Amino acid sequence: MFNSPFMTLPGISPEEYSYLQSATTGFNEQQLRGFLMIYGSKRRNPDDMVLYCILGFFVPGLPRFLLNQVGMGILYFFTGGLCFVGTIIDLINHKRLAFEYNQKMVFESLQMVKMGNIQ
């Protein structure tokens, strides 16, 4: 696990690590480097999500906008983070929010690597 290139990703959780391992099974070294370059730029660090959720008390909906959930971001913005209840729930579930977003980014990154025909 410690020699894996996935360990260079900041704040990686064991759940994310195993997801990445299963998603990139069969990749050669060049494909893996291409994937990591694309995924690393799109990924949200779960530790940073805590900061974004705290900032969500002052700018309601900020974490949702950063997770490309524009509709929820607008809803949070106009309702004051659903009267702060939604913001508190986001703060508690920040790791799950980041993992769900990162799963989508893994899928997009895989598609880009496959379309780029990196061998």
N, C-alpha and C positions, 0 to 999 in steps of 0.2 A: 504494500500500500504506500510506503514512504518513497519509493522510487517512481511512482506513477506521475505522469505529467499533470494529472488532475490536482495534485497537491499544491501546485503553484497558484491555484485559484484561491483568493483570500476568503476566509470564513466558510470553507466548504464543509458541509455536514456529512456524516456517514450515509444518510439517506440519499443525498445528491450524488455522492461518490458512487454508490452502487448503481444509481440510475444512469450515470454517465458511462460506467463500465459496461452495462448491458446494452446501452444505445450504440456504443462504438465498437462492439464486438466485431472482429473481422477486418477492422481498419488497419492499413499499413501505417508506418511511421509518418509518411508525408501527409496522408489523409488526416491522421490524428493531429498533426501540427496545424493543418489548415482549419480543422474543426475547432481546435482550441483558440486559434486567433479570432475566428468569427464569434464563437460562443463567449469568449472572455470579454469582448467589447459590448455584447448585448446583455450580459448577465447582471442581476442585481445581487449585491452582497446582503445576506440576512442581517448582518450587524449594522449596515447602513440603513436598513429599513426601520430600525428602532429610532434612529435620528429623524427620518422622514415622518414617522408616525407622531413623534413628539412635536415636530413642526406643524403637523396637522391640526394641533390645538389652536395655532395662530393663523394658519392658512388652511381652512377646512377643505378636504379633498385632495390635498397635495400627494399623499401616498397613492391614491387611486389614479391620479393623472400620470404619475411616474410608472405605474404598472400598466399603462395603456388602457385603463378602464375609464374612458372619458365620460360615459353616461353616469357611472357611479360617482365620478369626481364632481360633475356638475350637481348631482343630487346632494352630495356632502357639502358642497360649497354653499348652496342656497338654503340648506337646513342646519348650517352650523355643525357639520359632522354628525347629522341626525341627533342634534341636541347633545353632542359630545359622547353619546353612547356608542355610536359606530366607530368613532375615533378611538375610544378606549378598547373596544373589541379588536380593532385593527392592531393596536399596540400589543395586546395579548397574543394575537395570532400572526405576528410579523414574520415568523419563520415559515409558516404555512403559506402566507401570501407570496413571499419571495420564492419558495419552492415551486408553487403553481406557475408563477410567471417564468421561472427558469426552465420548467418543463416545456413550456411553449417555445422558449428560445432555443432549447436543444433541438426540438423538431424543426424549427426554421433553419438552424445552423446545419443540421444533417441534410436538409433539402439543398441548401446552397453548396455544400461540399459535393453532393451527388450530382447536382447540375453543373458544377464547375468541372466535373470529371477529373478531379485530382486523383492521381494514381500513385 
